[in-house]
Amino acid sequence: MTLARIGAALADWSERWFPDAFIFAMMAVVIVFAAGLFLGSSPHDLVRFYGEGFWALIPFTMQMVMIIVGGYVVASSPPAHRLIRWLAGIPRTPRGAIAFIAAVSLATSMVSWGFSLIFSALLARETVKKVRGVDYRAIGAATYIGLASIGGIGLSSSAALLMATPTSIPPALLAISGSIPLSQTIFTWQSLTLALILFTSSLAVSYLSAPTFSTRTAESFGVTDDVTHDGAPPQVERAGRRLAPAEWLEETPILSIVIGAIGIAYLGQVFARRGPLAALDLNTYNFSFLMAGLLLHWRPRSFVKAVHNAVPATAGVLLMFPFYAGIFGMVMGSPIASVMARFFVGISTRGTFPIVVAVYTCVLGVFVPSGGSKWLIEAPYILQAGKELHMPLNWVIQIYNASQPLPNLVNPFLMLPILGILRIKARDIVGFGLLQLVSNGFLVLLLSWLLAGTFPEAIGVTP
């Protein structure tokens, strides 16, 4: 199909000319340092801003790592695998199978984009065994659509969770906006409306662009059914052999049950004391997924193995977030933040600001594909500009959250976990992502602008 050929050509071009995302992080350090010099900061001060900022966001870095680990652990648990095998029996036609995977990916991404990536990919692997003629490229793209369309406005939204966790917000950013609870971001009716429309659009595009029958099946990519559960292989029973004390502790669920019960009791206290929405921040979100993963894996050995398998997917966050934290330090310490804020104010009105932010966020996302780290770069000046234009800052955050995943439809950085499970290359699925990018990009721009008009004139958020 023409779309697939365009997508393949785009992927080939990006593989040739786009370096690893870490290279962009290093280039960003150099560019921001040069910008600081140009705006009057001394090299001595910029070096200090960079060094002091480098380790300033370690808690946030680890919170982002735990979103990935927690989602992976829950998705690769034995109960999740049994659910996957049952769900894989529901679709009956190739096009129906692709739409079904897209629907699961979209729905689960509203809970956790980390869980959605792994669960959807494992479900796709299982589904293609039962439905003949499924285009493996299209179903691969369907597993990714949740993260790249509405994952940013779901419960695991990096920016929204950060802004709802006062202890994780850098003080300089906290002074601009204060903390903003999830009730004012992802749980507003405007955000839920945006999510519903993007869900419907993404699902429709996945269904309409899916071949009714294809020869580009899993077998044509050399993928067979020899591996059923890449994330967590079935447990090997040790029948007929007496377990050593250390092995017994690793295999018995007693410790998992006790610690899981303590964790659930703690969460009950927190939610009862603070209320369901106010209590949901990065810490309680990650804690909930870890406790759920521990109980779902039942045996400590299985849980540890799942965490071990999840760690490679966190490498990009662990490596790049400190460098972006250093960039944040230079942006806030030098005149860059105030200059950028004045720039956005100068080219925008309250009416056009949503479109300007959405376009800028989407373009920058091509080079900085991680939503959490990119928020550290953008937040100081887009929130300050929004404040000066009397924009509701909670909606500015959601405009960012809706726009920042769009480049991921053609950027392979966050595709890596599913590419490993499905055993395909980014170029195989980018063609289908390109169509989603056109459709969702238009809707995000339109809805960001339209829904902004439903908020009152006041900023609506107080420190």
Beta strands, then each sheet from edge to edge (+ up, - down):
end
